[in-house]
Amino acid sequence: MAPFEPSPGKSSSRNVAFGASLGQIPTFRERRLSGSGVEELLCWPTLAYTPAMMRLIFASLGLSLILSTTSLAQVKISVPGKHHNRKEEIHAKVENAGRQPITLCVGFAGISGNTPSPFWAQRNNGRKWSTLLLGSDIGPAFGSAVVLEAGQSEEFLLQLNESGNIRLRLDYWRGAIPNLACASQPKGSHVATSASFTIE
């Protein structure tokens, strides 16, 4: 490469050429004329993002978000089967799939009949989910605290007298809190939701 010579009568000029790669990244060597002489700078090129590249980037970010959300699903509610009859006994299971204990409030809500349950139920009316008012309260918040250790699961018996597209939900608190005051509906709870199923 010929040596750089500034043009006469100009206070600065620039000559850009490809230089050696830094690892596998292509770089530019930029020479500038300053008052103290000629300076040589190592520069990285600016990338022009095409629409295809932007779609790939956003798709990767979306996949990362989905995987992160899935990994945070500490509590899982399992309901066997997709179709059930009114007043049929349904054995729903709560599983602590996380690495730390959780605490549930288990009480006698209308959906559990004569057996305690941590669930409250919602029905989809075609546009949105609405909570079913079953019994004297809408959920088990007036019950007692039950702790599930990491990897532990518990089965609860349900009987629903309503029909439609139904899902179960429950509130839980992270950590073992055996003296949790369920009657006061303490703050800091998280919500787990089951897959929907049909009651006919």
N, C-alpha and C positions, 0 to 999 in steps of 0.2 A: 504494500500500500504506500502511495506517495506521501511524503511528509506534509503536514498541514501548514499552509501558508495563508495568513490573513490577507484579505483584499485591502489594498491601500485606500485610505480615506474613510474607512469604516471602523467604528468603535467596537463592533462585535460581529461575528459571523459564526456559522454552525455547519458542521459536516457530520452526517449520521451514516454509520455503516454497521453491518452485522459484525458482532465480535464473538468471542468464544462463549460457549454455553456454560452456565453455572449449573452443574449437575446435568439434567435433561431439559432445563428451561432456557429457551433462546433469549439472548439479550442484545442490546444495542450499546455501542460505544459512541458517546456524543462528545464532541470537542467544541469548546466555547472559548472565545477570545475575551479575556478580562484585562483589567489594568495591570495585573501582575504577570500576564503572559497567557499561555494556552492551558486550559484545564480540560482534563478528560474525565467524563462521568460514565459510570456503568448504569444502564437503564433497562427496565423491563417494559416490554410492549404492552399497550392497552388492548384488551380483548374486546372484540365486537360481538355481543351476544345476539345470535340469530333467534327468530321465533322458535325454531326447533330446540335450540339449546335451552331457552327459557322454559319451554314445556317440560323438558327433561328435569330441569332443576326443581320446578314446582311439584312434579310428580314424585321426585325423591323426598322432598320435604313432607308431602302429604303421607307417603308411606311411613316415614319416620314418626310422624304424629300418631298414626294409627297404631303402630307397634308400641309406642310409649303409652298410649291410652290402654291398650290391652294388657300390658305388663302391670299397670296400676290397678287392674280389677282384682282387688284383694278378696272380695266376698262374692261368691257365686251362688245363685238360687237355681235349683234344678227342679223342674216339674215333669214327671214322666208322662209322655203322650201329649198329643196336640188337641184332643177332643175328649170332653168329659160331660157327664150329665149333671143336672142340678141335684144338690144334696149328696152327690157321690163322694165317697171318701177319697181324698187326694193326698198322697204322701209326698210332700215337698221337702227338699233337702237344702240345708244351708251349709256351704263349705267355706272354711277359711283357707284360701289358697295362698295367703301371704306368709311372711316370715316373722310376724309378730302377732300376739294375741289380739282378739277383738272382744268387744262387749256388746251384747244385744239386750233389748228390753222385751221380755216375754210376758204376755198377759192374755186375758180372755176377751179377745175381740170377737165381733160377730161372725167372722169368717172361720173361726176355729171351733165353733160349737162348745163342747164341754172340755176341750183340751187346750192348753196354753199354746200360743203361737206368737212369733215375732213379726208377722206379716200384716200389711194392710193392702187392700185390693183396689185396682183401678180398672175402669171399663172405657173402651174407645167407642165414641159415638159417631165415628166416621171422619171427624175433623180434629178432635183433641181427646186427651185422656182426662177423665174426671174420677175423683176418689169416691168410692162407694161408702155410703153411710150405713153401716151394719151394726146393729146393737146400740148400746148406750154410748159408745165412743167409736172413733174411726180407726183405731189401731191399738197396739199393745203398749203404748207409752205409760199406761197406768199399772204395768206389771212389775216384775222383779228382774234384776240384772242376771244375765247368764254369760259366762266367759267361754269363748272358744279359743283354744290354743292353736298355734300355727299348724296347719295340716289337718286339723280336727273338723269333723262334720257332724251335723245333728239333723234328725228327721222330725218333721212336724206333720200332724194330721189336720187336714182342712175339709170343710164342707161348705160349698157355696150355694146360696139360694137364688143367685142372680144368673142371668144368661147374657151371652154376648162375647165379644172379644176381650179377654181379661188378661191382666198381668199382675204379678205380686211384687211388692216393694217392702223394704225394711230399712230402718235406721240402725246404724252401728257406730261404735266409737272405737278408735284405735287404742290398743293397750288393754291390760287386764284391770278392770274397775269393778270389783265385786260389790262395792257399796254404792254404785251409781244410783242417783236419785231419779228413777224413771218417772215418778209422778210429777216432777217439776219440769220435765222435758228439757234436759240440760243442753247447752249449746255445744258446738264442736262436732256434731254428728255428720256422718256420711251416708249416702243412700245407695243401696244395691237394688237392681231391677231384674226380674226374670224375663225370659222370652214369653211372648204372648201365647195364649191358648184359648180354645173355644169352649164355652159352657152352653149346652142346649137344653 
